[in-house]
Amino acid sequence: MTSVFPHTLYIVRHGQTDWNAERRFQGQRDTPLNDLGRRQARRNGEALAEARADLSTLRFIASPLARARETMEVLRVALGFNPEAYEIDPLLMELSYGSWEGMTLHDISTNHKPEWDAREADKWHTAPPEGESYAQGEARARQFLSTLQGGTLIVAHGGMQRAFRAVLEDLPRDEAAVLDIPQDRIYRWDGTGAGWL
């Protein structure tokens, strides 16, 4: 069986923001990293350096959202690279959470219970009101992968990392929708299998 992506791919989730800490849905809203988020980004750069990964031929591509760009820049500084020498791709933006953006998990599950329950019943295919489903994120992930010709490091978001992992690992979509996506670890796909740094 041919691998869906036969190259090395590092996926970094952006570091923590205050909205993450508050369990507030960010989606495509622009929010900055907090101090912990900057430490997580630095740790990820240091982990890459310690792994002695061959980074010289990698493309570095980030989501255009500020928290992803700041994570990329902190990570690149930790590697001793020019912080600004990377690409941006809107396909890596977080899923839109539509009218839920800015609300906490508690707010949504309490005050928008019918919509919340519908999404929980089929999280992969059901979008928040005016937002995107994981299935739509998966389509973006597939489109992005189709543009790559070799090893790449991306900085993206929790929702999009679930979409990428569903595609790369061919996971059952209901499992992929609830994967824990840490902000202080790097997911590494080696062309045939996955691991963490």
C-alpha positions, 0 to 999 in steps of 0.5 A: 500500500502506498503512503498517503504522504511519503515524506517527513512531516512535522506538525506543531500545534501553536503554543497556549493562549489565554483563550486556550487556558479559559477553554474558549473557542478561538477558531479563526480569531486572532489571539496571541500566545501567553508566556506558557505558550512561548515557553512551549514553542521554545521547547519544541524548537529545542526538541527538534534541535536535540533530535538532530533532525535534518532540517536543512531541506525542510520547508517551514510553513505556518497558518496565517493566524498570529498564534501560529506565526508567533510559535513558528518564529519562537521555534525558529529562533530556538533552532538558530534560524532566521525567525521570519524565513518561513511561508504562510498558507491559509489552508492551515488556518484553524477550523472556523467555529462560526458563532461559537468563536469567543465563547467558552466550552461551558457557555456553548454546552449550556446555552446552545445545548441543541447545537452542541448535542448535535455536533457531539453526536457526529463531531466529524461531519457536523459544523458549529453554526456558521462554522466548519466541520472536521470533514471540511478541515480534512478536505483542506488537509488533503489539498495542502498535502497534495501541494508538498514535494518533500519534507515539511514542518508546519505550525497549525492548530488542534482542529487541523492537526486532528484532520491531518492525523486522520488522513495520514494514519487513516484513523476512524473519524470519530476517534480522530475528532477527539484526539488530544493534541498537546501544545508542547510536543511535536508530531512526526510523520516519517512517511509510513508511521507516526511518533512524537518529539 
